[in-house]
Amino acid sequence: MSSFFRKPFAALSPVDAPSARPGNDFLNANDVALRRAALRKYLASGDPLLFDGPAATMLYERGVFINRSFDEVNIATPDLLRDVHTQYLSSGAQVLSTNTWGANTCKLRSYGLAEHMHEINVAGARIAREVAGGNAWVAGVMGPLGVRIEPWGPTSFDEAKEVFRAQAAALIEGGADLVMLQTFGDLNEIQQAIRAVRELGDAPIVAMMTTNDEGHSLYGTEPEWFIRKLEEWGADIVGVNGGNGPAPMLELLKRIKAVATRPVILSPNAGLPRLVDGRLIYMASPEYLGEFARQAMLQGVRALGGCSGTTPAHIIGMHGAIRQERAFHSTELNHSAQVGHAPIAQAAPPVCTSHWSKKLAAGEFAICLELLPPKGLDTDKLLERSRICKENGIDAINIPDGPRASARMSALASAVMIERDVGIETILHYACRDRNLLGIQSDLLGAAGLGLKNILCVTGDPPKMGPYPSATAVYDIDSIGLVNMATRLNSGFDLGGSSIGRSTNLSIGVGANPVAPEMEREQERFRYKVEAGAAWAITQPVFETDSLFRFLEFASRFKVPVIAGIWPLTSLRNAEFMANEVPGVVIPKAILNRMASAGSAEAQRDEGIAIAAELIAKIRSSVQGLQLSAPLGQVEFALRLLK
């Protein structure tokens, strides 16, 4: 059986995934050499690595205030720290960070704890190691010394190195798998920390500077320079932490990626803190950090974590984004595996599957209209609108599957009822978000068994976009993997390689986004979808022609019919919602201005129809069909475009 059809570890949460955790990569969880080898193997795999957030934030919430050493908790109240680590592990973190950022001799001296430096660091590492077991790696954390070193102060390079060396030795003795250097503002100082760790052996090093709004270190060093030097001195992962929150860090990332040759880590604060009722509150939500993680991974970041203000809830948000990215990565790596080595029956050609695919195969212009399933049990409006579509010559009804992560009647059930009661063909959207591989196969077999013939394979909007942001997303596979599976079922075999008898005979379509922010990636994924078996494509709603024509030029080499998505705007408010809230949609400023200048509500509706009609006139000869959206179910409004 092809590796594609095994449950890909990268698509699972780290807690469940056998290879996303180190445990299955070595026999003895107490063997640090094997743990480090497992970490290097994981880094080489290309999958993103999720660190936790700071223990100090959680300890502060539990009553450990800033007039006390947070590091002393390691020996004074270890159960409190153990609980913090357990929460981070449960949130999806693959690396637990020791509570030792300020546990060097210089900083501990101000609390009268210098003589306990070794004990505090060993205890910090051992507690994290105990919680991690074989399910996570442990990073021994070291921060700046809190004193100025040469040439800015009296502490020499060698003196600084020895302080760092003593702390690193204690962390490694306690069971740290790697050493993480955090929040350094002085490049000279972090050099001494790296030297100290390297003298102790081959522990992997994560080295992070902190920067100001301009992206410079606190001593004025430009990021291009300090990233080069961190790599030159032997850091295995390089990046930045802290700062003024996620947004500035994404801007800085462009400069870092221009020079970095090793994995990059970003670990932002949870926004800027505000003083609320005497407490420092960080304003970035878990959902916001999840979106930050997604954007960072799109730009090539390999490791993510949280700095001040982040909590297990924030790590859950970031973990959700990583989980979705792993599903993408897994299916992209394995798209060519398709159906393994079992004998494959010849799938029926598209012309034999459905009215929709026959029309496309014949080169005829096809039109479908999108209707949402009801939020409850009342299907009367859905069926009546479908009848109106049939009477007006619409070829198929497009049924979204939980659009914007909303909870509605099953798209599959809605499609069956429309075809049974109205007699018009449907295009079933099928999202990977909510089902594992077994559930997906069952649904596809069920759809085919009930007589459905057209399926649009989509990854699905993440739950954080909808009214139930705490809902769990599965994402065993994404749309590429879904096309692979549907193609396999069309060939008469299930995901395990066993014959299913009669093939499913589905007509397989996919989505496309002509205005994707990462167009190179969008084009690559489109190519994978076609190679996996996609026979046609429907675009996101388009509002300008240049991007669409560029995409069509690229797609033309694959000889796959492209249907353009058309959304007639009903009002300025509708236009602003589409522009700001709907992923994958870009509305030019000129169109927003046209809607704003239309005046009355009726004039805005007319202007929306005029804009859509003008767009159709420009693109009709270049596409093979239209998908019309009916905002708020207003079918008659959308049908005005066909007159």
PETA-V125049 format. One record per residue. N is the residue number from 1. D_FIRST is the distance of its C-alpha to the first C-alpha in Angstrom with 2 decimals. Layout:
# PETA-V125049
n->N d_first->D_FIRST
n->N d_first->D_FIRST
This chain:
# PETA-V125049
n->1 d_first->0.00
n->2 d_first->3.78
n->3 d_first->6.45
n->4 d_first->8.26
n->5 d_first->7.04
n->6 d_first->7.94
n->7 d_first->11.70
n->8 d_first->13.20
n->9 d_first->16.15
n->10 d_first->18.31
n->11 d_first->18.50
n->12 d_first->20.01
n->13 d_first->23.60
n->14 d_first->24.44
n->15 d_first->25.62
n->16 d_first->22.30
n->17 d_first->19.93
n->18 d_first->19.08
n->19 d_first->19.31
n->20 d_first->21.84
n->21 d_first->24.21
n->22 d_first->25.25
n->23 d_first->25.02
n->24 d_first->21.63
n->25 d_first->22.60
n->26 d_first->25.56
n->27 d_first->26.79
n->28 d_first->30.34
n->29 d_first->31.08
n->30 d_first->34.59
n->31 d_first->33.66
n->32 d_first->34.50
n->33 d_first->33.26
n->34 d_first->29.71
n->35 d_first->29.95
n->36 d_first->31.18
n->37 d_first->28.46
n->38 d_first->25.89
n->39 d_first->27.86
n->40 d_first->27.95
n->41 d_first->24.21
n->42 d_first->23.79
n->43 d_first->26.39
n->44 d_first->24.67
n->45 d_first->21.44
n->46 d_first->23.38
n->47 d_first->23.05
n->48 d_first->26.42
n->49 d_first->28.26
n->50 d_first->30.53
n->51 d_first->33.80
n->52 d_first->36.08
n->53 d_first->39.59
n->54 d_first->42.90
n->55 d_first->44.12
n->56 d_first->47.65
n->57 d_first->47.09
n->58 d_first->46.04
n->59 d_first->48.80
n->60 d_first->51.34
n->61 d_first->50.27
n->62 d_first->50.94
n->63 d_first->54.44
n->64 d_first->54.15
n->65 d_first->56.37
n->66 d_first->56.99
n->67 d_first->60.15
n->68 d_first->58.05
n->69 d_first->55.56
n->70 d_first->52.03
n->71 d_first->50.98
n->72 d_first->53.42
n->73 d_first->51.25
n->74 d_first->48.99
n->75 d_first->51.74
n->76 d_first->53.90
n->77 d_first->51.46
n->78 d_first->48.03
n->79 d_first->46.76
n->80 d_first->47.31
n->81 d_first->45.10
n->82 d_first->42.46
n->83 d_first->42.22
n->84 d_first->41.84
n->85 d_first->38.95
n->86 d_first->37.26
n->87 d_first->37.59
n->88 d_first->36.09
n->89 d_first->33.11
n->90 d_first->32.56
n->91 d_first->32.88
n->92 d_first->29.73
n->93 d_first->31.36
n->94 d_first->29.34
n->95 d_first->32.58
n->96 d_first->35.75
n->97 d_first->39.01
n->98 d_first->41.93
n->99 d_first->45.17
n->100 d_first->47.10
n->101 d_first->47.71
n->102 d_first->51.46
n->103 d_first->51.51
n->104 d_first->53.19
n->105 d_first->56.67
n->106 d_first->58.39
n->107 d_first->57.17
n->108 d_first->57.45
n->109 d_first->61.06
n->110 d_first->62.13
n->111 d_first->61.11
n->112 d_first->62.71
n->113 d_first->59.34
n->114 d_first->59.17
n->115 d_first->59.57
n->116 d_first->56.49
n->117 d_first->54.18
n->118 d_first->52.25
n->119 d_first->52.00
n->120 d_first->50.82
n->121 d_first->48.04
n->122 d_first->46.79
n->123 d_first->46.84
n->124 d_first->45.06
n->125 d_first->42.17
n->126 d_first->42.03
n->127 d_first->41.94
n->128 d_first->39.08
n->129 d_first->37.25
n->130 d_first->37.87
n->131 d_first->36.45
n->132 d_first->33.43
n->133 d_first->32.43
n->134 d_first->28.88
n->135 d_first->28.06
n->136 d_first->29.89
n->137 d_first->31.72
n->138 d_first->35.51
n->139 d_first->37.58
n->140 d_first->41.17
n->141 d_first->43.20
n->142 d_first->46.38
n->143 d_first->48.68
n->144 d_first->51.85
n->145 d_first->54.79
n->146 d_first->57.13
n->147 d_first->59.75
n->148 d_first->60.45
n->149 d_first->59.74
n->150 d_first->61.35
n->151 d_first->62.45
n->152 d_first->62.74
n->153 d_first->63.95
n->154 d_first->65.35
n->155 d_first->62.12
n->156 d_first->61.12
n->157 d_first->57.63
n->158 d_first->57.64
n->159 d_first->58.88
n->160 d_first->56.10
n->161 d_first->53.51
n->162 d_first->54.80
n->163 d_first->54.60
n->164 d_first->50.97
n->165 d_first->50.27
n->166 d_first->51.68
n->167 d_first->49.59
n->168 d_first->46.33
n->169 d_first->47.03
n->170 d_first->47.49
n->171 d_first->44.26
n->172 d_first->42.26
n->173 d_first->44.12
n->174 d_first->43.08
n->175 d_first->39.37
n->176 d_first->38.61
n->177 d_first->35.47
n->178 d_first->36.78
n->179 d_first->40.09
n->180 d_first->40.55
n->181 d_first->43.77
n->182 d_first->44.70
n->183 d_first->47.42
n->184 d_first->49.29
n->185 d_first->51.91
n->186 d_first->53.36
n->187 d_first->51.34
n->188 d_first->53.62
n->189 d_first->52.88
n->190 d_first->49.08
n->191 d_first->49.44
n->192 d_first->51.21
n->193 d_first->48.53
n->194 d_first->45.84
n->195 d_first->48.13
n->196 d_first->48.59
n->197 d_first->44.89
n->198 d_first->44.21
n->199 d_first->47.02
n->200 d_first->45.25
n->201 d_first->41.98
n->202 d_first->38.61
n->203 d_first->37.89
n->204 d_first->36.06
n->205 d_first->38.60
n->206 d_first->38.37
n->207 d_first->41.58
n->208 d_first->42.79
n->209 d_first->46.10
n->210 d_first->47.74
n->211 d_first->49.37
n->212 d_first->52.05
n->213 d_first->51.90
n->214 d_first->52.16
n->215 d_first->49.16
n->216 d_first->51.39
n->217 d_first->51.44
n->218 d_first->54.39
n->219 d_first->56.25
n->220 d_first->55.67
n->221 d_first->52.85
n->222 d_first->50.70
n->223 d_first->46.93
n->224 d_first->46.18
n->225 d_first->48.31
n->226 d_first->47.21
n->227 d_first->43.47
n->228 d_first->44.16
n->229 d_first->46.25
n->230 d_first->43.79
n->231 d_first->41.14
n->232 d_first->43.77
n->233 d_first->44.81
n->234 d_first->41.33
n->235 d_first->39.76
n->236 d_first->35.96
n->237 d_first->35.73
n->238 d_first->38.65
n->239 d_first->39.93
n->240 d_first->42.45
n->241 d_first->43.15
n->242 d_first->45.88
n->243 d_first->47.90
n->244 d_first->48.86
n->245 d_first->45.59
n->246 d_first->42.33
n->247 d_first->43.79
n->248 d_first->45.79
n->249 d_first->42.88
n->250 d_first->40.72
n->251 d_first->43.61
n->252 d_first->43.92
n->253 d_first->40.22
n->254 d_first->40.86
n->255 d_first->43.29
n->256 d_first->41.10
n->257 d_first->38.07
n->258 d_first->40.43
n->259 d_first->41.00
n->260 d_first->38.29
n->261 d_first->35.90
n->262 d_first->34.41
n->263 d_first->32.58
n->264 d_first->34.97
n->265 d_first->35.75
n->266 d_first->37.83
n->267 d_first->39.42
n->268 d_first->42.03
n->269 d_first->44.68
n->270 d_first->44.32
n->271 d_first->46.88
n->272 d_first->50.57
n->273 d_first->52.26
n->274 d_first->55.12
n->275 d_first->57.71
n->276 d_first->57.65
n->277 d_first->60.12
n->278 d_first->60.31
n->279 d_first->56.56
n->280 d_first->54.34
n->281 d_first->51.68
n->282 d_first->48.87
n->283 d_first->48.34
n->284 d_first->44.75
n->285 d_first->42.62
n->286 d_first->39.10
n->287 d_first->37.93
n->288 d_first->39.72
n->289 d_first->38.05
n->290 d_first->34.66
n->291 d_first->35.52
n->292 d_first->36.82
n->293 d_first->33.52
n->294 d_first->31.67
n->295 d_first->34.20
n->296 d_first->34.13
n->297 d_first->30.37
n->298 d_first->30.72
n->299 d_first->33.22
n->300 d_first->31.08
n->301 d_first->32.23
n->302 d_first->29.91
n->303 d_first->31.74
n->304 d_first->33.72
n->305 d_first->36.14
n->306 d_first->39.42
n->307 d_first->43.01
n->308 d_first->46.22
n->309 d_first->46.07
n->310 d_first->42.35
n->311 d_first->41.29
n->312 d_first->38.12
n->313 d_first->38.27
n->314 d_first->38.06
n->315 d_first->35.10
n->316 d_first->33.33
n->317 d_first->34.07
n->318 d_first->32.69
n->319 d_first->29.61
n->320 d_first->28.91
n->321 d_first->29.13
n->322 d_first->26.85
n->323 d_first->24.25
n->324 d_first->24.31
n->325 d_first->24.23
n->326 d_first->21.16
n->327 d_first->19.32
n->328 d_first->20.62
n->329 d_first->19.78
n->330 d_first->16.16
n->331 d_first->15.49
n->332 d_first->17.81
n->333 d_first->16.05
n->334 d_first->12.66
n->335 d_first->14.19
n->336 d_first->13.48
n->337 d_first->9.66
n->338 d_first->10.29
n->339 d_first->7.98
n->340 d_first->5.24
n->341 d_first->6.29
n->342 d_first->7.14
n->343 d_first->10.92
n->344 d_first->12.25
n->345 d_first->15.68
n->346 d_first->18.29
n->347 d_first->19.05
n->348 d_first->22.76
n->349 d_first->24.82
n->350 d_first->26.32
n->351 d_first->29.74
n->352 d_first->28.69
n->353 d_first->27.42
n->354 d_first->30.38
n->355 d_first->33.95
n->356 d_first->32.90
n->357 d_first->30.42
n->358 d_first->32.85
n->359 d_first->35.53
n->360 d_first->33.51
n->361 d_first->32.31
n->362 d_first->35.99
n->363 d_first->37.04
n->364 d_first->39.11
n->365 d_first->39.91
n->366 d_first->38.12
n->367 d_first->39.21
n->368 d_first->37.54
n->369 d_first->39.17
n->370 d_first->37.67
n->371 d_first->38.76
n->372 d_first->37.81
n->373 d_first->37.02
n->374 d_first->39.95
n->375 d_first->40.26
n->376 d_first->41.38
n->377 d_first->41.54
n->378 d_first->44.00
n->379 d_first->42.29
n->380 d_first->45.59
n->381 d_first->45.77
n->382 d_first->42.18
n->383 d_first->42.81
n->384 d_first->46.23
n->385 d_first->44.99
n->386 d_first->42.27
n->387 d_first->45.07
n->388 d_first->47.07
n->389 d_first->44.15
n->390 d_first->43.77
n->391 d_first->47.53
n->392 d_first->47.46
n->393 d_first->44.85
n->394 d_first->41.83
n->395 d_first->38.63
n->396 d_first->36.31
n->397 d_first->36.44
n->398 d_first->34.08
n->399 d_first->33.14
n->400 d_first->32.13
n->401 d_first->29.90
n->402 d_first->31.88
n->403 d_first->33.62
n->404 d_first->34.83
n->405 d_first->33.06
n->406 d_first->35.58
n->407 d_first->35.33
n->408 d_first->35.93
n->409 d_first->35.18
n->410 d_first->31.57
n->411 d_first->31.02
n->412 d_first->29.03
n->413 d_first->32.01
n->414 d_first->34.47
n->415 d_first->32.80
n->416 d_first->32.84
n->417 d_first->36.51
n->418 d_first->37.51
n->419 d_first->36.02
n->420 d_first->37.47
n->421 d_first->40.91
n->422 d_first->41.58
n->423 d_first->39.72
n->424 d_first->38.47
n->425 d_first->34.86
n->426 d_first->33.01
n->427 d_first->30.48
n->428 d_first->28.47
n->429 d_first->27.69
n->430 d_first->24.61
n->431 d_first->24.43
n->432 d_first->21.58
n->433 d_first->24.26
n->434 d_first->24.65
n->435 d_first->21.33
n->436 d_first->18.16
n->437 d_first->14.75
n->438 d_first->15.55
n->439 d_first->19.01
n->440 d_first->18.08
n->441 d_first->15.96
n->442 d_first->18.89
n->443 d_first->21.41
n->444 d_first->19.96
n->445 d_first->19.82
n->446 d_first->23.29
n->447 d_first->24.64
n->448 d_first->23.67
n->449 d_first->25.04
n->450 d_first->28.25
n->451 d_first->28.72
n->452 d_first->27.98
n->453 d_first->26.95
n->454 d_first->27.02
n->455 d_first->24.99
n->456 d_first->25.74
n->457 d_first->22.89
n->458 d_first->24.54
n->459 d_first->23.80
n->460 d_first->26.92
n->461 d_first->30.07
n->462 d_first->30.03
n->463 d_first->32.02
n->464 d_first->34.78
n->465 d_first->35.97
n->466 d_first->36.75
n->467 d_first->39.19
n->468 d_first->36.82
n->469 d_first->35.95
n->470 d_first->35.02
n->471 d_first->32.19
n->472 d_first->28.75
n->473 d_first->26.26
n->474 d_first->22.54
n->475 d_first->20.91
n->476 d_first->17.32
n->477 d_first->16.79
n->478 d_first->19.52
n->479 d_first->20.42
n->480 d_first->18.14
n->481 d_first->15.04
n->482 d_first->16.78
n->483 d_first->17.33
n->484 d_first->13.69
n->485 d_first->13.03
n->486 d_first->16.18
n->487 d_first->15.34
n->488 d_first->12.16
n->489 d_first->14.47
n->490 d_first->17.05
n->491 d_first->14.94
n->492 d_first->14.78
n->493 d_first->11.31
n->494 d_first->10.70
n->495 d_first->8.50
n->496 d_first->6.70
n->497 d_first->6.34
n->498 d_first->9.82
n->499 d_first->12.84
n->500 d_first->15.43
n->501 d_first->18.13
n->502 d_first->20.24
n->503 d_first->18.68
n->504 d_first->20.02
n->505 d_first->21.99
n->506 d_first->22.51
n->507 d_first->24.48
n->508 d_first->22.85
n->509 d_first->25.23
n->510 d_first->25.25
n->511 d_first->28.02
n->512 d_first->29.86
n->513 d_first->32.62
n->514 d_first->35.24
n->515 d_first->37.08
n->516 d_first->34.31
n->517 d_first->35.89
n->518 d_first->33.16
n->519 d_first->33.07
n->520 d_first->31.15
n->521 d_first->28.24
n->522 d_first->28.65
n->523 d_first->28.56
n->524 d_first->25.46
n->525 d_first->23.64
n->526 d_first->25.05
n->527 d_first->23.71
n->528 d_first->20.16
n->529 d_first->20.62
n->530 d_first->21.88
n->531 d_first->19.15
n->532 d_first->16.62
n->533 d_first->18.71
n->534 d_first->21.91
n->535 d_first->24.80
n->536 d_first->27.70
n->537 d_first->28.85
n->538 d_first->31.56
n->539 d_first->33.36
n->540 d_first->34.85
n->541 d_first->38.58
n->542 d_first->40.43
n->543 d_first->44.09
n->544 d_first->44.83
n->545 d_first->44.06
n->546 d_first->43.68
n->547 d_first->40.31
n->548 d_first->39.00
n->549 d_first->40.22
n->550 d_first->38.63
n->551 d_first->35.25
n->552 d_first->35.76
n->553 d_first->36.61
n->554 d_first->33.32
n->555 d_first->31.31
n->556 d_first->33.20
n->557 d_first->31.16
n->558 d_first->28.10
n->559 d_first->30.13
n->560 d_first->28.95
n->561 d_first->31.76
n->562 d_first->32.90
n->563 d_first->34.82
n->564 d_first->37.19
n->565 d_first->37.65
n->566 d_first->41.35
n->567 d_first->42.92
n->568 d_first->46.68
n->569 d_first->48.31
n->570 d_first->50.68
n->571 d_first->52.66
n->572 d_first->53.03
n->573 d_first->51.50
n->574 d_first->48.44
n->575 d_first->48.20
n->576 d_first->48.51
n->577 d_first->45.87
n->578 d_first->43.41
n->579 d_first->44.28
n->580 d_first->44.08
n->581 d_first->41.62
n->582 d_first->38.88
n->583 d_first->36.02
n->584 d_first->35.43
n->585 d_first->38.89
n->586 d_first->41.71
n->587 d_first->45.18
n->588 d_first->47.72
n->589 d_first->50.97
n->590 d_first->52.93
n->591 d_first->51.33
n->592 d_first->52.00
n->593 d_first->55.59
n->594 d_first->55.92
n->595 d_first->54.86
n->596 d_first->57.23
n->597 d_first->60.13
n->598 d_first->59.70
n->599 d_first->61.91
n->600 d_first->61.76
n->601 d_first->58.70
n->602 d_first->59.22
n->603 d_first->59.63
n->604 d_first->56.40
n->605 d_first->54.54
n->606 d_first->56.14
n->607 d_first->55.28
n->608 d_first->51.61
n->609 d_first->51.56
n->610 d_first->53.41
n->611 d_first->50.94
n->612 d_first->47.96
n->613 d_first->49.85
n->614 d_first->50.74
n->615 d_first->47.13
n->616 d_first->46.00
n->617 d_first->48.76
n->618 d_first->47.59
n->619 d_first->43.89
n->620 d_first->43.91
n->621 d_first->43.97
n->622 d_first->41.06
n->623 d_first->38.48
n->624 d_first->37.29
n->625 d_first->37.98
n->626 d_first->39.02
n->627 d_first->37.67
n->628 d_first->40.83
n->629 d_first->40.95
n->630 d_first->43.62
n->631 d_first->44.81
n->632 d_first->45.62
n->633 d_first->44.82
n->634 d_first->47.76
n->635 d_first->46.59
n->636 d_first->50.04
n->637 d_first->50.13
n->638 d_first->46.89
n->639 d_first->48.02
n->640 d_first->51.12
n->641 d_first->48.98
n->642 d_first->48.68
n->643 d_first->52.44
